[in-house]
Amino acid sequence: MADRMTLDEAQERIDAWLQKRGGYWSPLSQYARLAEEVGELGRELNHQFGDKPRTGKDGRGAIADELGDVLFIVIALANDLNVNLDDALRQTLKKYERRP
């Protein structure tokens, strides 16, 4: 199995990659990129599981690739906004676990 990383490690790795390439885009630009990537994920889900068949102009995508793109942008946005995703996810899980 491939090497796994924690959320903290992913945040550090993406931060290092972005710092080498000039830093972060503005939060609003990152959000726009996130919306774009979520749209690409939706399109791929629709091709594979929905009613929209793939056409010649639609390249063969992969759901894992699209999810990876979404996750990359979420992590970049969290880094830029100084959000520790491990803490954020733990708090969210607690919130869901308290629900009936």
C-alpha positions in Angstrom: 0.0 0.0 0.0 1.2 3.5 -0.7 2.7 5.7 2.0 0.0 7.3 4.1 0.2 10.7 5.7 -1.7 12.5 8.4 -3.7 15.7 7.8 -0.9 17.6 9.5 1.7 16.1 7.2 -0.5 16.8 4.2 -0.8 20.5 5.3 3.0 20.7 5.7 3.7 19.1 2.4 1.3 21.3 0.5 2.5 24.4 2.2 6.1 23.6 1.2 5.1 22.9 -2.4 3.2 26.2 -2.6 5.9 28.2 -1.0 8.4 26.9 -3.6 6.0 28.2 -6.3 5.4 31.7 -5.1 2.9 31.2 -2.3 -0.8 31.1 -2.0 -3.5 32.7 -4.1 -6.0 34.9 -2.3 -8.6 33.0 -0.3 -11.4 34.0 -2.8 -9.3 32.7 -5.7 -8.7 29.5 -3.9 -12.5 29.2 -3.2 -13.1 29.7 -6.9 -10.6 27.0 -7.7 -12.4 24.7 -5.2 -15.7 25.3 -6.9 -14.1 24.5 -10.2 -12.6 21.2 -8.9 -15.9 20.2 -7.2 -17.6 20.8 -10.6 -15.1 18.5 -12.3 -15.8 15.9 -9.6 -19.5 16.2 -10.2 -19.1 15.9 -14.0 -17.1 12.7 -13.5 -19.7 11.3 -11.1 -22.4 12.1 -13.6 -20.5 10.3 -16.3 -20.0 7.2 -14.3 -23.2 7.0 -12.2 -25.6 9.6 -13.7 -27.6 10.2 -16.8 -25.0 12.1 -18.8 -23.0 9.9 -21.1 -19.4 10.7 -21.8 -18.9 12.4 -25.2 -15.8 12.6 -27.4 -14.9 16.0 -26.0 -15.0 14.6 -22.4 -11.7 13.2 -21.4 -11.6 10.0 -19.4 -11.4 11.1 -15.8 -11.0 9.4 -12.6 -13.0 10.0 -9.4 -9.9 9.5 -7.3 -8.0 12.2 -9.3 -10.9 14.6 -8.9 -11.2 14.0 -5.2 -7.5 14.5 -4.8 -7.7 17.9 -6.6 -10.6 18.9 -4.2 -8.6 17.8 -1.2 -5.5 19.6 -2.3 -7.4 22.9 -2.6 -9.2 22.4 0.7 -5.8 21.9 2.4 -4.3 24.9 0.7 -7.2 27.1 1.7 -7.0 25.8 5.3 -3.3 26.5 5.4 -3.8 30.0 4.1 -6.5 30.7 6.7 -4.4 29.1 9.5 -6.9 26.3 10.1 -5.6 23.0 11.4 -7.6 20.4 9.6 -7.0 17.7 12.1 -8.6 19.9 14.8 -11.3 21.0 12.5 -12.2 17.4 11.5 -12.2 16.2 15.1 -14.6 19.0 16.1 -16.9 18.2 13.1 -16.9 14.5 14.0 -17.8 15.4 17.6 -20.7 17.5 16.3 -22.0 14.7 14.1 -21.6 12.1 16.9 -23.8 14.2 19.2 -26.6 14.1 16.7 -29.4 11.6 17.3 
